[in-house]
């Protein structure tokens, strides 16, 4: 008797972060015909970081638009499309290049809904490759969440896992407010469990990704795996760290941080943004206002150095937070 071949599809055990970007966009494009994509080389090329592979094949050039090399044109076109009934997902290749379209992103898009009394909304997503660690140099390696964090009217998402990429992309595309969606370059090859169908992660809801009772580590994007690795080392020394993945800066889930702090009484923020003007400073100030009585030790921040990012790998590691830096900070805090 011939062997019987089971032709049923086999569920995937892992999906990469970069695959999750394309999957998250595709799910929303299938769900809503008003969703379109635009950016440099996102069509036939599949994106410079291969995060839009397959979109043009499935949805065609009518909904996946290759643009000229002009960040102003990309974001300006997305703004106009969003104001007239579409839900565009615009790619800015490197987050450093948000500076090239800053007038639209800071002075126009986030203010339309307010200035029209809610008569006009701008439901768009500006997604961009963010962060360092890959030796791309000072103009292609910055973590720029803190730039957008200063602008009222923008939501800010920065997922750390493939499942969160898909779920947060769904929430971002469906938002009636503009969202800046930071995809960390250093995480693109990382793998995780595939998200279930119809997976949506509410923007502004942090996640406790490791439980512990001695210190709270609050991290974002690529700093989440750094914090988790540091927590593993510290556990071997008898220090149990709880790791909170913020996932979003706006809305900022302070409640989850305070609830963790109530269990641990010690707080360390871990951020790739430069120390000067980083989001950790804002979070620490809110904790001081709303949770000072929960603290048994000073708050500490592990952040990027306030210098342009070097090209050389060894020098770049001196600037960006590392596992060793986090471990050393927590050790000192535990002994306070």
Helices and strands as residue ranges (DSSP letters): E 15-16, H 17-31, E 35-39, H 55-59, E 64-66, H 71-83, E 87-94, G 95-101, H 102-102, I 103-108, G 109-111, H 112-115, E 125-130, H 145-149, E 155-157, H 162-174, E 179-184, G 185-187, E 191-192, E 207-210, E 215-219, H 222-235, E 241-245, E 248-250, H 254-264, E 267-274, H 279-290, G 292-294, E 300-304, H 313-319, H 323-334
